[in-house]
Amino acid sequence: MKSIRYIAADILLNVVDNGRSLSHELPAALAELDPEQHAFLQQLVYGSVRYYFALDELINQLVEDPLRDKERLLHMVLAIGIYQLWQLQVAEYAAINETVAVTVEADRQWATGLVNGTLRRFQRERGAMLADLRRAEAMPGWLNKRLRQAWPEQYHQICADSNQLGPMTLRVNQRHGTRDAWLAQANEQGFEAHACAHSEVGVTLAAPAPVLALPGFSAGAVSVQDEAAQLCAQLLNVTDGERVLDACAAPGGKTGHLLESASIQLTALDVDPKRLDRVAENLERLQLSAQLTAADAGDVSSWWDGEPFDAILVDAPCSGTGVIRRHPDIKLLRKNTDIKALGLVQKNLLTQLWGTLKPGGRLLYATCSILPDENSQQISAFLAAHADAALVELPLTGDVPTPTGVQWLPQAGGHDGFFYALLHKAR
Ligand SMILES: C[S@@+](CC[C@H](N)C(=O)[O-])C[C@H]1O[C@@H](n2cnc3c(N)ncnc32)[C@H](O)[C@@H]1O
């Protein structure tokens, strides 16, 4: 059985060098461990991914002879070690000894002195080193450039807030009862929680809790969903009897919310059949149903029966730059070239799906991105090319001014970064 620190270093290696995502790597590793070991592995992995650029810079300063390319696991062992000394409340002797032990576990006995010496040097010199650190909050170079250009005044705050853990926010299922009733029940059971400011059904917990401990979770009374994501169904505002399309549905957070909001005829599409299984699982817990279809929403002839929709949600695939605090591996996995490629997919989805909307109908375009290319610029270009499309004013204030739509930035203790634009189709 491998030690937790070894497993963490190995996962970090897979994310940084092999382009694997945490959502792929972590569940498999957790499944092999006792539940009481989960929190420490999650802390080590999320933390070292979140601070990877800073850890990398510290390692480069601390290790005089750079490690050879084939010793990348050792590099990750050092990253895990420094992260513990820097950010975690772990006894320092244990952090050092146990991290040195990983060197032996990895058959790198020759490097025990190097790892021990490096961590002890960090322990002695960290005050000055951390004061000089340039990249503690930073994003990869390409994203720094884009964010500084888009939001020069907010840039530092965005970086700082993207490094904070996001709060645990829930959506109360209005088919089960009111938000106030759920809050009262939660309070009685010892959970501290408050109503969200913008979502009518949102509740933020003062501290994260295991979902199964939450009142009514198994029966579908609440779902975990950030407040910004909850705004999608609220803004689309579906009513009983409407024919609705959720074009990019998986894993089904907004599908469930749409179905909780009114008795609608919902078609939920996703191009990824495996992810669509997660929509089915989520709807089963909520005891709600929709027509689930695995298809490319942009290839309309492959899935559409020709009956137009009253309302469409396009929760488009995007860079995820508004949710880096929840998925820090985005900083390591996304590339600059992805933005252009995603832009083409977004444009195609908007253009093709517009043809499936009824005259007089509405389409909500949303992303969890904070890059204008994927958001306001995308919508401005769409409006310029479609005379029958008009932008509807939303009852929301953006965190930054934009020519079209509403842009939210990630807020410490509050919502994720998100973008919304509601389009109306002329009759
Ligand atoms: C932002 S996620 C959707 C999240 C989802 N709406 C929710 O609330 O849980 C974007 C989804 O779009 C899907 N997707 C990407 N390209 C697509 C396409 N051409 N047609 C349909 N779905 C697509 C991805 O598989 C991914 O599940």
PDBQT file of the ligand as one rigid body, heavy atoms in Angstrom, charges set to zero:
ROOT
HETATM    1  C1  LIG A 501     -20.339  23.521 -18.783  1.00  0.00    +0.000 C 
HETATM    2  S1  LIG A 501     -20.625  21.841 -19.042  1.00  0.00    +0.000 S 
HETATM    3  C2  LIG A 501     -22.337  21.725 -18.728  1.00  0.00    +0.000 C 
HETATM    4  C3  LIG A 501     -22.720  21.683 -17.267  1.00  0.00    +0.000 C 
HETATM    5  C4  LIG A 501     -24.180  21.350 -17.069  1.00  0.00    +0.000 C 
HETATM    6  N1  LIG A 501     -25.058  22.241 -17.791  1.00  0.00    +0.000 N 
HETATM    7  C5  LIG A 501     -24.592  21.332 -15.610  1.00  0.00    +0.000 C 
HETATM    8  O1  LIG A 501     -25.182  22.275 -15.121  1.00  0.00    +0.000 OA
HETATM    9  O2  LIG A 501     -24.301  20.336 -14.937  1.00  0.00    +0.000 OA
HETATM   10  C6  LIG A 501     -20.578  21.731 -20.768  1.00  0.00    +0.000 C 
HETATM   11  C7  LIG A 501     -21.042  20.395 -21.333  1.00  0.00    +0.000 C 
HETATM   12  O3  LIG A 501     -21.137  20.546 -22.749  1.00  0.00    +0.000 OA
HETATM   13  C8  LIG A 501     -20.899  19.305 -23.331  1.00  0.00    +0.000 C 
HETATM   14  N2  LIG A 501     -20.636  19.564 -24.758  1.00  0.00    +0.000 N 
HETATM   15  C9  LIG A 501     -19.506  20.002 -25.347  1.00  0.00    +0.000 A 
HETATM   16  N3  LIG A 501     -19.689  20.139 -26.673  1.00  0.00    +0.000 NA
HETATM   17  C10 LIG A 501     -20.975  19.795 -26.931  1.00  0.00    +0.000 A 
HETATM   18  C11 LIG A 501     -21.766  19.712 -28.110  1.00  0.00    +0.000 A 
HETATM   19  N4  LIG A 501     -21.257  20.027 -29.290  1.00  0.00    +0.000 N 
HETATM   20  N5  LIG A 501     -23.050  19.298 -27.992  1.00  0.00    +0.000 NA
HETATM   21  C12 LIG A 501     -23.560  18.950 -26.779  1.00  0.00    +0.000 A 
HETATM   22  N6  LIG A 501     -22.847  18.995 -25.637  1.00  0.00    +0.000 NA
HETATM   23  C13 LIG A 501     -21.581  19.422 -25.707  1.00  0.00    +0.000 A 
HETATM   24  C14 LIG A 501     -19.744  18.749 -22.521  1.00  0.00    +0.000 C 
HETATM   25  O4  LIG A 501     -19.678  17.339 -22.645  1.00  0.00    +0.000 OA
HETATM   26  C15 LIG A 501     -20.108  19.214 -21.109  1.00  0.00    +0.000 C 
HETATM   27  O5  LIG A 501     -20.791  18.205 -20.432  1.00  0.00    +0.000 OA
ENDROOT
TORSDOF 0
